[in-house]
Amino acid sequence: CSTVVNGRAVVGNIIRGNSQYPDRISVSSALTYDSFPQSEARDVSLNDGEDIVALAGFADKLLIFKEKLMYVVNFTDPDNWFVEGNYKNYGVTHKASVVTSDYGVSWFNRHTGVLHFDGQQIIDLTQGKLDFTDFGWPGLENGQVSAQHITAVGFEANAKELYIRLDANHNDTGTYKSNHGWCYSFKSQDWYLQLSLY
């Protein structure tokens, strides 16, 4: 996985030679997005039992997503970055569940719903507006979505809306198993059901 933040490319869950480093990120040289010096590779929270799944950059912050954990990294000085905070049960199971927009970074988390980082704070966009029964997944147990579901999150810049495809898995014919999903308007700060997302 990869992103760009504060003039640097960042890659995570990297492979060097024949070795994989699932907890490591590597940072490019300044304004050189295809060169990753080995000296710029560092591990993020070793021994937490999880691999890096997705990365997202917004302003001077880097968000590192694992399956259950999410880290906010201060990237004001890319040569001396540091972890500002870690959040249990804010992770993602698939990189398609994260999107960056003009408003910040938004993601679907199967434990809490749709979360949003605006550069300063994490906001639960579903709290008090939607709960997991609204999502309508079959087999929903204990208020948690199965890890088998790949939930894709997208952003439409003209409408200023998030699109949450409930099940982005493909069936045997290569089409989506589900075409419906939820849309969040940043203008009205409300949700509506869309029966046909393409």
Order of alpha helices (4+ residues) and beta strands (2+ residues): beta-beta-beta-beta-beta-beta-beta-beta-beta-beta-beta-beta-alpha-beta-beta-beta-beta
